[in-house]
């Protein structure tokens, strides 16, 4: 690790010169930053957990496993009921992981993978809702952003030694895993 470089500015008007430190370290998080990440995590996480509950249990007007399985089969996926359970668990557990700030890079990446498949199924014929992909794209970007930035200070990840000091590499690897997994699922789709 290199030491930070220090620059001493020229004094003006007889004021003492104070050294200015330049480092490559990230700025420490602030309470406002952490509160903003918490808000994003809770809203995005509960939204996705709700979608998962629709698929798994038929809550909130969802189709449950059998109704969602029929949708997956009609969309070209093999074993529709299995895909419904897989998508429902991914959305529910990934969403709850974001809410709690638990394994945030993996939770965000799981949702990224699910939403890539949702975008592929919906198609890209239009951008704006209700036929377009803007909603799905926004959820995908939010999940990826949380995986990359980390959960902030108000999260259970603070108690996990590996994730306590979030690293961009953790998030980038997790998002890459989510994209590769989504691609693999898309390959089995007819």
MODELLER restraints for C-alpha pairs under 7 A, 6 or more apart:
rsr = mdl.restraints
at = mdl.atoms
rsr.add(forms.Gaussian(group=physical.xy_distance, feature=features.Distance(at['CA:4:A'], at['CA:21:A']), mean=6.75, stdev=0.5))
rsr.add(forms.Gaussian(group=physical.xy_distance, feature=features.Distance(at['CA:4:A'], at['CA:22:A']), mean=5.94, stdev=0.5))
rsr.add(forms.Gaussian(group=physical.xy_distance, feature=features.Distance(at['CA:4:A'], at['CA:23:A']), mean=4.84, stdev=0.5))
rsr.add(forms.Gaussian(group=physical.xy_distance, feature=features.Distance(at['CA:5:A'], at['CA:21:A']), mean=6.25, stdev=0.5))
rsr.add(forms.Gaussian(group=physical.xy_distance, feature=features.Distance(at['CA:5:A'], at['CA:22:A']), mean=5.70, stdev=0.5))
rsr.add(forms.Gaussian(group=physical.xy_distance, feature=features.Distance(at['CA:5:A'], at['CA:23:A']), mean=6.76, stdev=0.5))
rsr.add(forms.Gaussian(group=physical.xy_distance, feature=features.Distance(at['CA:6:A'], at['CA:19:A']), mean=6.42, stdev=0.5))
rsr.add(forms.Gaussian(group=physical.xy_distance, feature=features.Distance(at['CA:6:A'], at['CA:20:A']), mean=5.87, stdev=0.5))
rsr.add(forms.Gaussian(group=physical.xy_distance, feature=features.Distance(at['CA:6:A'], at['CA:21:A']), mean=4.68, stdev=0.5))
rsr.add(forms.Gaussian(group=physical.xy_distance, feature=features.Distance(at['CA:6:A'], at['CA:22:A']), mean=6.22, stdev=0.5))
rsr.add(forms.Gaussian(group=physical.xy_distance, feature=features.Distance(at['CA:7:A'], at['CA:19:A']), mean=5.72, stdev=0.5))
rsr.add(forms.Gaussian(group=physical.xy_distance, feature=features.Distance(at['CA:7:A'], at['CA:20:A']), mean=5.37, stdev=0.5))
rsr.add(forms.Gaussian(group=physical.xy_distance, feature=features.Distance(at['CA:7:A'], at['CA:21:A']), mean=6.47, stdev=0.5))
rsr.add(forms.Gaussian(group=physical.xy_distance, feature=features.Distance(at['CA:8:A'], at['CA:17:A']), mean=6.76, stdev=0.5))
rsr.add(forms.Gaussian(group=physical.xy_distance, feature=features.Distance(at['CA:8:A'], at['CA:18:A']), mean=6.40, stdev=0.5))
rsr.add(forms.Gaussian(group=physical.xy_distance, feature=features.Distance(at['CA:8:A'], at['CA:19:A']), mean=4.43, stdev=0.5))
rsr.add(forms.Gaussian(group=physical.xy_distance, feature=features.Distance(at['CA:8:A'], at['CA:20:A']), mean=6.13, stdev=0.5))
rsr.add(forms.Gaussian(group=physical.xy_distance, feature=features.Distance(at['CA:9:A'], at['CA:17:A']), mean=6.13, stdev=0.5))
rsr.add(forms.Gaussian(group=physical.xy_distance, feature=features.Distance(at['CA:9:A'], at['CA:19:A']), mean=6.70, stdev=0.5))
rsr.add(forms.Gaussian(group=physical.xy_distance, feature=features.Distance(at['CA:10:A'], at['CA:17:A']), mean=6.33, stdev=0.5))
rsr.add(forms.Gaussian(group=physical.xy_distance, feature=features.Distance(at['CA:11:A'], at['CA:17:A']), mean=4.92, stdev=0.5))
rsr.add(forms.Gaussian(group=physical.xy_distance, feature=features.Distance(at['CA:34:A'], at['CA:152:A']), mean=4.71, stdev=0.5))
rsr.add(forms.Gaussian(group=physical.xy_distance, feature=features.Distance(at['CA:34:A'], at['CA:153:A']), mean=5.62, stdev=0.5))
rsr.add(forms.Gaussian(group=physical.xy_distance, feature=features.Distance(at['CA:34:A'], at['CA:154:A']), mean=6.51, stdev=0.5))
rsr.add(forms.Gaussian(group=physical.xy_distance, feature=features.Distance(at['CA:37:A'], at['CA:151:A']), mean=6.13, stdev=0.5))
rsr.add(forms.Gaussian(group=physical.xy_distance, feature=features.Distance(at['CA:37:A'], at['CA:152:A']), mean=5.97, stdev=0.5))
rsr.add(forms.Gaussian(group=physical.xy_distance, feature=features.Distance(at['CA:38:A'], at['CA:151:A']), mean=6.99, stdev=0.5))
rsr.add(forms.Gaussian(group=physical.xy_distance, feature=features.Distance(at['CA:38:A'], at['CA:154:A']), mean=6.67, stdev=0.5))
rsr.add(forms.Gaussian(group=physical.xy_distance, feature=features.Distance(at['CA:41:A'], at['CA:98:A']), mean=5.23, stdev=0.5))
rsr.add(forms.Gaussian(group=physical.xy_distance, feature=features.Distance(at['CA:41:A'], at['CA:99:A']), mean=5.26, stdev=0.5))
rsr.add(forms.Gaussian(group=physical.xy_distance, feature=features.Distance(at['CA:42:A'], at['CA:98:A']), mean=6.79, stdev=0.5))
rsr.add(forms.Gaussian(group=physical.xy_distance, feature=features.Distance(at['CA:42:A'], at['CA:99:A']), mean=4.52, stdev=0.5))
rsr.add(forms.Gaussian(group=physical.xy_distance, feature=features.Distance(at['CA:45:A'], at['CA:95:A']), mean=3.74, stdev=0.5))
rsr.add(forms.Gaussian(group=physical.xy_distance, feature=features.Distance(at['CA:45:A'], at['CA:96:A']), mean=5.75, stdev=0.5))
rsr.add(forms.Gaussian(group=physical.xy_distance, feature=features.Distance(at['CA:45:A'], at['CA:98:A']), mean=5.14, stdev=0.5))
rsr.add(forms.Gaussian(group=physical.xy_distance, feature=features.Distance(at['CA:45:A'], at['CA:99:A']), mean=5.13, stdev=0.5))
rsr.add(forms.Gaussian(group=physical.xy_distance, feature=features.Distance(at['CA:46:A'], at['CA:95:A']), mean=5.87, stdev=0.5))
rsr.add(forms.Gaussian(group=physical.xy_distance, feature=features.Distance(at['CA:46:A'], at['CA:96:A']), mean=6.80, stdev=0.5))
rsr.add(forms.Gaussian(group=physical.xy_distance, feature=features.Distance(at['CA:46:A'], at['CA:99:A']), mean=6.80, stdev=0.5))
rsr.add(forms.Gaussian(group=physical.xy_distance, feature=features.Distance(at['CA:48:A'], at['CA:91:A']), mean=5.33, stdev=0.5))
rsr.add(forms.Gaussian(group=physical.xy_distance, feature=features.Distance(at['CA:48:A'], at['CA:92:A']), mean=6.40, stdev=0.5))
rsr.add(forms.Gaussian(group=physical.xy_distance, feature=features.Distance(at['CA:48:A'], at['CA:95:A']), mean=5.07, stdev=0.5))
rsr.add(forms.Gaussian(group=physical.xy_distance, feature=features.Distance(at['CA:49:A'], at['CA:91:A']), mean=5.40, stdev=0.5))
rsr.add(forms.Gaussian(group=physical.xy_distance, feature=features.Distance(at['CA:49:A'], at['CA:92:A']), mean=3.88, stdev=0.5))
rsr.add(forms.Gaussian(group=physical.xy_distance, feature=features.Distance(at['CA:49:A'], at['CA:93:A']), mean=6.89, stdev=0.5))
rsr.add(forms.Gaussian(group=physical.xy_distance, feature=features.Distance(at['CA:49:A'], at['CA:95:A']), mean=4.65, stdev=0.5))
rsr.add(forms.Gaussian(group=physical.xy_distance, feature=features.Distance(at['CA:49:A'], at['CA:96:A']), mean=6.20, stdev=0.5))
rsr.add(forms.Gaussian(group=physical.xy_distance, feature=features.Distance(at['CA:50:A'], at['CA:92:A']), mean=6.95, stdev=0.5))
rsr.add(forms.Gaussian(group=physical.xy_distance, feature=features.Distance(at['CA:51:A'], at['CA:91:A']), mean=6.64, stdev=0.5))
rsr.add(forms.Gaussian(group=physical.xy_distance, feature=features.Distance(at['CA:52:A'], at['CA:87:A']), mean=6.94, stdev=0.5))
rsr.add(forms.Gaussian(group=physical.xy_distance, feature=features.Distance(at['CA:52:A'], at['CA:88:A']), mean=4.00, stdev=0.5))
rsr.add(forms.Gaussian(group=physical.xy_distance, feature=features.Distance(at['CA:52:A'], at['CA:89:A']), mean=6.27, stdev=0.5))
rsr.add(forms.Gaussian(group=physical.xy_distance, feature=features.Distance(at['CA:52:A'], at['CA:91:A']), mean=4.69, stdev=0.5))
rsr.add(forms.Gaussian(group=physical.xy_distance, feature=features.Distance(at['CA:52:A'], at['CA:92:A']), mean=4.58, stdev=0.5))
rsr.add(forms.Gaussian(group=physical.xy_distance, feature=features.Distance(at['CA:53:A'], at['CA:59:A']), mean=5.76, stdev=0.5))
rsr.add(forms.Gaussian(group=physical.xy_distance, feature=features.Distance(at['CA:53:A'], at['CA:88:A']), mean=6.53, stdev=0.5))
rsr.add(forms.Gaussian(group=physical.xy_distance, feature=features.Distance(at['CA:53:A'], at['CA:92:A']), mean=6.47, stdev=0.5))
rsr.add(forms.Gaussian(group=physical.xy_distance, feature=features.Distance(at['CA:54:A'], at['CA:60:A']), mean=5.90, stdev=0.5))
rsr.add(forms.Gaussian(group=physical.xy_distance, feature=features.Distance(at['CA:54:A'], at['CA:61:A']), mean=6.63, stdev=0.5))
rsr.add(forms.Gaussian(group=physical.xy_distance, feature=features.Distance(at['CA:54:A'], at['CA:62:A']), mean=3.99, stdev=0.5))
rsr.add(forms.Gaussian(group=physical.xy_distance, feature=features.Distance(at['CA:54:A'], at['CA:63:A']), mean=6.30, stdev=0.5))
rsr.add(forms.Gaussian(group=physical.xy_distance, feature=features.Distance(at['CA:54:A'], at['CA:64:A']), mean=5.88, stdev=0.5))
rsr.add(forms.Gaussian(group=physical.xy_distance, feature=features.Distance(at['CA:55:A'], at['CA:62:A']), mean=5.97, stdev=0.5))
rsr.add(forms.Gaussian(group=physical.xy_distance, feature=features.Distance(at['CA:55:A'], at['CA:63:A']), mean=6.01, stdev=0.5))
rsr.add(forms.Gaussian(group=physical.xy_distance, feature=features.Distance(at['CA:55:A'], at['CA:64:A']), mean=4.58, stdev=0.5))
rsr.add(forms.Gaussian(group=physical.xy_distance, feature=features.Distance(at['CA:55:A'], at['CA:65:A']), mean=5.55, stdev=0.5))
rsr.add(forms.Gaussian(group=physical.xy_distance, feature=features.Distance(at['CA:55:A'], at['CA:68:A']), mean=5.82, stdev=0.5))
rsr.add(forms.Gaussian(group=physical.xy_distance, feature=features.Distance(at['CA:55:A'], at['CA:84:A']), mean=6.24, stdev=0.5))
rsr.add(forms.Gaussian(group=physical.xy_distance, feature=features.Distance(at['CA:55:A'], at['CA:88:A']), mean=5.12, stdev=0.5))
rsr.add(forms.Gaussian(group=physical.xy_distance, feature=features.Distance(at['CA:56:A'], at['CA:64:A']), mean=5.01, stdev=0.5))
rsr.add(forms.Gaussian(group=physical.xy_distance, feature=features.Distance(at['CA:56:A'], at['CA:65:A']), mean=5.23, stdev=0.5))
rsr.add(forms.Gaussian(group=physical.xy_distance, feature=features.Distance(at['CA:56:A'], at['CA:85:A']), mean=6.16, stdev=0.5))
rsr.add(forms.Gaussian(group=physical.xy_distance, feature=features.Distance(at['CA:56:A'], at['CA:88:A']), mean=5.37, stdev=0.5))
rsr.add(forms.Gaussian(group=physical.xy_distance, feature=features.Distance(at['CA:57:A'], at['CA:64:A']), mean=4.80, stdev=0.5))
rsr.add(forms.Gaussian(group=physical.xy_distance, feature=features.Distance(at['CA:57:A'], at['CA:65:A']), mean=6.89, stdev=0.5))
rsr.add(forms.Gaussian(group=physical.xy_distance, feature=features.Distance(at['CA:58:A'], at['CA:64:A']), mean=3.72, stdev=0.5))
rsr.add(forms.Gaussian(group=physical.xy_distance, feature=features.Distance(at['CA:65:A'], at['CA:81:A']), mean=5.89, stdev=0.5))
rsr.add(forms.Gaussian(group=physical.xy_distance, feature=features.Distance(at['CA:65:A'], at['CA:84:A']), mean=5.64, stdev=0.5))
rsr.add(forms.Gaussian(group=physical.xy_distance, feature=features.Distance(at['CA:65:A'], at['CA:85:A']), mean=6.37, stdev=0.5))
rsr.add(forms.Gaussian(group=physical.xy_distance, feature=features.Distance(at['CA:66:A'], at['CA:81:A']), mean=6.06, stdev=0.5))
rsr.add(forms.Gaussian(group=physical.xy_distance, feature=features.Distance(at['CA:68:A'], at['CA:84:A']), mean=5.59, stdev=0.5))
rsr.add(forms.Gaussian(group=physical.xy_distance, feature=features.Distance(at['CA:69:A'], at['CA:80:A']), mean=4.02, stdev=0.5))
rsr.add(forms.Gaussian(group=physical.xy_distance, feature=features.Distance(at['CA:69:A'], at['CA:81:A']), mean=4.03, stdev=0.5))
rsr.add(forms.Gaussian(group=physical.xy_distance, feature=features.Distance(at['CA:69:A'], at['CA:83:A']), mean=6.67, stdev=0.5))
rsr.add(forms.Gaussian(group=physical.xy_distance, feature=features.Distance(at['CA:69:A'], at['CA:84:A']), mean=5.07, stdev=0.5))
rsr.add(forms.Gaussian(group=physical.xy_distance, feature=features.Distance(at['CA:70:A'], at['CA:80:A']), mean=5.95, stdev=0.5))
rsr.add(forms.Gaussian(group=physical.xy_distance, feature=features.Distance(at['CA:72:A'], at['CA:80:A']), mean=4.86, stdev=0.5))
rsr.add(forms.Gaussian(group=physical.xy_distance, feature=features.Distance(at['CA:72:A'], at['CA:83:A']), mean=6.77, stdev=0.5))
rsr.add(forms.Gaussian(group=physical.xy_distance, feature=features.Distance(at['CA:72:A'], at['CA:84:A']), mean=6.91, stdev=0.5))
rsr.add(forms.Gaussian(group=physical.xy_distance, feature=features.Distance(at['CA:73:A'], at['CA:79:A']), mean=6.81, stdev=0.5))
rsr.add(forms.Gaussian(group=physical.xy_distance, feature=features.Distance(at['CA:73:A'], at['CA:80:A']), mean=4.65, stdev=0.5))
rsr.add(forms.Gaussian(group=physical.xy_distance, feature=features.Distance(at['CA:75:A'], at['CA:121:A']), mean=6.68, stdev=0.5))
rsr.add(forms.Gaussian(group=physical.xy_distance, feature=features.Distance(at['CA:76:A'], at['CA:189:A']), mean=5.08, stdev=0.5))
rsr.add(forms.Gaussian(group=physical.xy_distance, feature=features.Distance(at['CA:76:A'], at['CA:190:A']), mean=4.61, stdev=0.5))
rsr.add(forms.Gaussian(group=physical.xy_distance, feature=features.Distance(at['CA:77:A'], at['CA:188:A']), mean=6.73, stdev=0.5))
rsr.add(forms.Gaussian(group=physical.xy_distance, feature=features.Distance(at['CA:77:A'], at['CA:189:A']), mean=4.54, stdev=0.5))
rsr.add(forms.Gaussian(group=physical.xy_distance, feature=features.Distance(at['CA:77:A'], at['CA:190:A']), mean=6.37, stdev=0.5))
rsr.add(forms.Gaussian(group=physical.xy_distance, feature=features.Distance(at['CA:78:A'], at['CA:189:A']), mean=6.81, stdev=0.5))
rsr.add(forms.Gaussian(group=physical.xy_distance, feature=features.Distance(at['CA:87:A'], at['CA:114:A']), mean=6.71, stdev=0.5))
rsr.add(forms.Gaussian(group=physical.xy_distance, feature=features.Distance(at['CA:90:A'], at['CA:110:A']), mean=6.25, stdev=0.5))
rsr.add(forms.Gaussian(group=physical.xy_distance, feature=features.Distance(at['CA:90:A'], at['CA:111:A']), mean=6.93, stdev=0.5))
rsr.add(forms.Gaussian(group=physical.xy_distance, feature=features.Distance(at['CA:91:A'], at['CA:111:A']), mean=6.22, stdev=0.5))
rsr.add(forms.Gaussian(group=physical.xy_distance, feature=features.Distance(at['CA:94:A'], at['CA:107:A']), mean=4.24, stdev=0.5))
rsr.add(forms.Gaussian(group=physical.xy_distance, feature=features.Distance(at['CA:94:A'], at['CA:108:A']), mean=6.56, stdev=0.5))
rsr.add(forms.Gaussian(group=physical.xy_distance, feature=features.Distance(at['CA:94:A'], at['CA:110:A']), mean=6.00, stdev=0.5))
rsr.add(forms.Gaussian(group=physical.xy_distance, feature=features.Distance(at['CA:94:A'], at['CA:111:A']), mean=6.09, stdev=0.5))
rsr.add(forms.Gaussian(group=physical.xy_distance, feature=features.Distance(at['CA:95:A'], at['CA:107:A']), mean=6.88, stdev=0.5))
rsr.add(forms.Gaussian(group=physical.xy_distance, feature=features.Distance(at['CA:97:A'], at['CA:103:A']), mean=6.42, stdev=0.5))
rsr.add(forms.Gaussian(group=physical.xy_distance, feature=features.Distance(at['CA:97:A'], at['CA:104:A']), mean=6.31, stdev=0.5))
rsr.add(forms.Gaussian(group=physical.xy_distance, feature=features.Distance(at['CA:97:A'], at['CA:107:A']), mean=5.47, stdev=0.5))
rsr.add(forms.Gaussian(group=physical.xy_distance, feature=features.Distance(at['CA:98:A'], at['CA:104:A']), mean=5.74, stdev=0.5))
rsr.add(forms.Gaussian(group=physical.xy_distance, feature=features.Distance(at['CA:98:A'], at['CA:107:A']), mean=6.04, stdev=0.5))
rsr.add(forms.Gaussian(group=physical.xy_distance, feature=features.Distance(at['CA:98:A'], at['CA:108:A']), mean=6.87, stdev=0.5))
rsr.add(forms.Gaussian(group=physical.xy_distance, feature=features.Distance(at['CA:100:A'], at['CA:155:A']), mean=5.95, stdev=0.5))
rsr.add(forms.Gaussian(group=physical.xy_distance, feature=features.Distance(at['CA:100:A'], at['CA:156:A']), mean=6.19, stdev=0.5))
rsr.add(forms.Gaussian(group=physical.xy_distance, feature=features.Distance(at['CA:101:A'], at['CA:151:A']), mean=5.48, stdev=0.5))
rsr.add(forms.Gaussian(group=physical.xy_distance, feature=features.Distance(at['CA:101:A'], at['CA:155:A']), mean=4.30, stdev=0.5))
rsr.add(forms.Gaussian(group=physical.xy_distance, feature=features.Distance(at['CA:101:A'], at['CA:156:A']), mean=5.28, stdev=0.5))
rsr.add(forms.Gaussian(group=physical.xy_distance, feature=features.Distance(at['CA:101:A'], at['CA:157:A']), mean=5.86, stdev=0.5))
rsr.add(forms.Gaussian(group=physical.xy_distance, feature=features.Distance(at['CA:102:A'], at['CA:155:A']), mean=6.70, stdev=0.5))
rsr.add(forms.Gaussian(group=physical.xy_distance, feature=features.Distance(at['CA:102:A'], at['CA:156:A']), mean=5.18, stdev=0.5))
rsr.add(forms.Gaussian(group=physical.xy_distance, feature=features.Distance(at['CA:102:A'], at['CA:157:A']), mean=5.15, stdev=0.5))
rsr.add(forms.Gaussian(group=physical.xy_distance, feature=features.Distance(at['CA:103:A'], at['CA:157:A']), mean=6.20, stdev=0.5))
rsr.add(forms.Gaussian(group=physical.xy_distance, feature=features.Distance(at['CA:104:A'], at['CA:147:A']), mean=5.87, stdev=0.5))
rsr.add(forms.Gaussian(group=physical.xy_distance, feature=features.Distance(at['CA:104:A'], at['CA:150:A']), mean=6.41, stdev=0.5))
rsr.add(forms.Gaussian(group=physical.xy_distance, feature=features.Distance(at['CA:104:A'], at['CA:151:A']), mean=6.26, stdev=0.5))
rsr.add(forms.Gaussian(group=physical.xy_distance, feature=features.Distance(at['CA:105:A'], at['CA:147:A']), mean=3.99, stdev=0.5))
rsr.add(forms.Gaussian(group=physical.xy_distance, feature=features.Distance(at['CA:105:A'], at['CA:148:A']), mean=6.83, stdev=0.5))
rsr.add(forms.Gaussian(group=physical.xy_distance, feature=features.Distance(at['CA:105:A'], at['CA:150:A']), mean=6.77, stdev=0.5))
rsr.add(forms.Gaussian(group=physical.xy_distance, feature=features.Distance(at['CA:105:A'], at['CA:170:A']), mean=6.55, stdev=0.5))
rsr.add(forms.Gaussian(group=physical.xy_distance, feature=features.Distance(at['CA:105:A'], at['CA:171:A']), mean=4.91, stdev=0.5))
rsr.add(forms.Gaussian(group=physical.xy_distance, feature=features.Distance(at['CA:105:A'], at['CA:174:A']), mean=5.69, stdev=0.5))
rsr.add(forms.Gaussian(group=physical.xy_distance, feature=features.Distance(at['CA:106:A'], at['CA:174:A']), mean=5.54, stdev=0.5))
rsr.add(forms.Gaussian(group=physical.xy_distance, feature=features.Distance(at['CA:108:A'], at['CA:143:A']), mean=4.54, stdev=0.5))
rsr.add(forms.Gaussian(group=physical.xy_distance, feature=features.Distance(at['CA:108:A'], at['CA:144:A']), mean=5.79, stdev=0.5))
rsr.add(forms.Gaussian(group=physical.xy_distance, feature=features.Distance(at['CA:108:A'], at['CA:146:A']), mean=6.24, stdev=0.5))
rsr.add(forms.Gaussian(group=physical.xy_distance, feature=features.Distance(at['CA:108:A'], at['CA:147:A']), mean=4.92, stdev=0.5))
rsr.add(forms.Gaussian(group=physical.xy_distance, feature=features.Distance(at['CA:109:A'], at['CA:143:A']), mean=6.86, stdev=0.5))
rsr.add(forms.Gaussian(group=physical.xy_distance, feature=features.Distance(at['CA:109:A'], at['CA:144:A']), mean=6.41, stdev=0.5))
rsr.add(forms.Gaussian(group=physical.xy_distance, feature=features.Distance(at['CA:109:A'], at['CA:147:A']), mean=6.42, stdev=0.5))
rsr.add(forms.Gaussian(group=physical.xy_distance, feature=features.Distance(at['CA:109:A'], at['CA:174:A']), mean=5.46, stdev=0.5))
rsr.add(forms.Gaussian(group=physical.xy_distance, feature=features.Distance(at['CA:109:A'], at['CA:175:A']), mean=4.60, stdev=0.5))
rsr.add(forms.Gaussian(group=physical.xy_distance, feature=features.Distance(at['CA:109:A'], at['CA:178:A']), mean=4.76, stdev=0.5))
rsr.add(forms.Gaussian(group=physical.xy_distance, feature=features.Distance(at['CA:110:A'], at['CA:178:A']), mean=5.58, stdev=0.5))
rsr.add(forms.Gaussian(group=physical.xy_distance, feature=features.Distance(at['CA:111:A'], at['CA:140:A']), mean=6.92, stdev=0.5))
rsr.add(forms.Gaussian(group=physical.xy_distance, feature=features.Distance(at['CA:111:A'], at['CA:143:A']), mean=6.28, stdev=0.5))
rsr.add(forms.Gaussian(group=physical.xy_distance, feature=features.Distance(at['CA:112:A'], at['CA:140:A']), mean=5.04, stdev=0.5))
rsr.add(forms.Gaussian(group=physical.xy_distance, feature=features.Distance(at['CA:112:A'], at['CA:143:A']), mean=6.05, stdev=0.5))
rsr.add(forms.Gaussian(group=physical.xy_distance, feature=features.Distance(at['CA:112:A'], at['CA:144:A']), mean=6.24, stdev=0.5))
rsr.add(forms.Gaussian(group=physical.xy_distance, feature=features.Distance(at['CA:112:A'], at['CA:178:A']), mean=5.99, stdev=0.5))
rsr.add(forms.Gaussian(group=physical.xy_distance, feature=features.Distance(at['CA:113:A'], at['CA:178:A']), mean=4.52, stdev=0.5))
rsr.add(forms.Gaussian(group=physical.xy_distance, feature=features.Distance(at['CA:113:A'], at['CA:179:A']), mean=5.40, stdev=0.5))
rsr.add(forms.Gaussian(group=physical.xy_distance, feature=features.Distance(at['CA:113:A'], at['CA:181:A']), mean=6.42, stdev=0.5))
rsr.add(forms.Gaussian(group=physical.xy_distance, feature=features.Distance(at['CA:113:A'], at['CA:182:A']), mean=4.63, stdev=0.5))
rsr.add(forms.Gaussian(group=physical.xy_distance, feature=features.Distance(at['CA:114:A'], at['CA:182:A']), mean=6.67, stdev=0.5))
rsr.add(forms.Gaussian(group=physical.xy_distance, feature=features.Distance(at['CA:115:A'], at['CA:136:A']), mean=6.19, stdev=0.5))
rsr.add(forms.Gaussian(group=physical.xy_distance, feature=features.Distance(at['CA:115:A'], at['CA:140:A']), mean=5.73, stdev=0.5))
rsr.add(forms.Gaussian(group=physical.xy_distance, feature=features.Distance(at['CA:116:A'], at['CA:182:A']), mean=6.35, stdev=0.5))
rsr.add(forms.Gaussian(group=physical.xy_distance, feature=features.Distance(at['CA:117:A'], at['CA:182:A']), mean=6.20, stdev=0.5))
rsr.add(forms.Gaussian(group=physical.xy_distance, feature=features.Distance(at['CA:117:A'], at['CA:186:A']), mean=6.79, stdev=0.5))
rsr.add(forms.Gaussian(group=physical.xy_distance, feature=features.Distance(at['CA:119:A'], at['CA:133:A']), mean=6.26, stdev=0.5))
rsr.add(forms.Gaussian(group=physical.xy_distance, feature=features.Distance(at['CA:119:A'], at['CA:136:A']), mean=6.31, stdev=0.5))
rsr.add(forms.Gaussian(group=physical.xy_distance, feature=features.Distance(at['CA:124:A'], at['CA:132:A']), mean=6.85, stdev=0.5))
rsr.add(forms.Gaussian(group=physical.xy_distance, feature=features.Distance(at['CA:124:A'], at['CA:133:A']), mean=6.60, stdev=0.5))
rsr.add(forms.Gaussian(group=physical.xy_distance, feature=features.Distance(at['CA:125:A'], at['CA:132:A']), mean=6.93, stdev=0.5))
rsr.add(forms.Gaussian(group=physical.xy_distance, feature=features.Distance(at['CA:126:A'], at['CA:132:A']), mean=4.38, stdev=0.5))
rsr.add(forms.Gaussian(group=physical.xy_distance, feature=features.Distance(at['CA:126:A'], at['CA:133:A']), mean=6.81, stdev=0.5))
rsr.add(forms.Gaussian(group=physical.xy_distance, feature=features.Distance(at['CA:127:A'], at['CA:133:A']), mean=5.13, stdev=0.5))
rsr.add(forms.Gaussian(group=physical.xy_distance, feature=features.Distance(at['CA:127:A'], at['CA:134:A']), mean=5.48, stdev=0.5))
rsr.add(forms.Gaussian(group=physical.xy_distance, feature=features.Distance(at['CA:128:A'], at['CA:134:A']), mean=5.44, stdev=0.5))
rsr.add(forms.Gaussian(group=physical.xy_distance, feature=features.Distance(at['CA:129:A'], at['CA:135:A']), mean=6.96, stdev=0.5))
rsr.add(forms.Gaussian(group=physical.xy_distance, feature=features.Distance(at['CA:144:A'], at['CA:175:A']), mean=6.48, stdev=0.5))
rsr.add(forms.Gaussian(group=physical.xy_distance, feature=features.Distance(at['CA:147:A'], at['CA:171:A']), mean=4.72, stdev=0.5))
rsr.add(forms.Gaussian(group=physical.xy_distance, feature=features.Distance(at['CA:147:A'], at['CA:175:A']), mean=6.90, stdev=0.5))
rsr.add(forms.Gaussian(group=physical.xy_distance, feature=features.Distance(at['CA:148:A'], at['CA:168:A']), mean=5.64, stdev=0.5))
rsr.add(forms.Gaussian(group=physical.xy_distance, feature=features.Distance(at['CA:148:A'], at['CA:171:A']), mean=4.22, stdev=0.5))
rsr.add(forms.Gaussian(group=physical.xy_distance, feature=features.Distance(at['CA:148:A'], at['CA:172:A']), mean=6.05, stdev=0.5))
rsr.add(forms.Gaussian(group=physical.xy_distance, feature=features.Distance(at['CA:149:A'], at['CA:168:A']), mean=6.79, stdev=0.5))
rsr.add(forms.Gaussian(group=physical.xy_distance, feature=features.Distance(at['CA:150:A'], at['CA:166:A']), mean=5.81, stdev=0.5))
rsr.add(forms.Gaussian(group=physical.xy_distance, feature=features.Distance(at['CA:157:A'], at['CA:163:A']), mean=5.60, stdev=0.5))
rsr.add(forms.Gaussian(group=physical.xy_distance, feature=features.Distance(at['CA:157:A'], at['CA:164:A']), mean=5.69, stdev=0.5))
rsr.add(forms.Gaussian(group=physical.xy_distance, feature=features.Distance(at['CA:158:A'], at['CA:164:A']), mean=4.29, stdev=0.5))
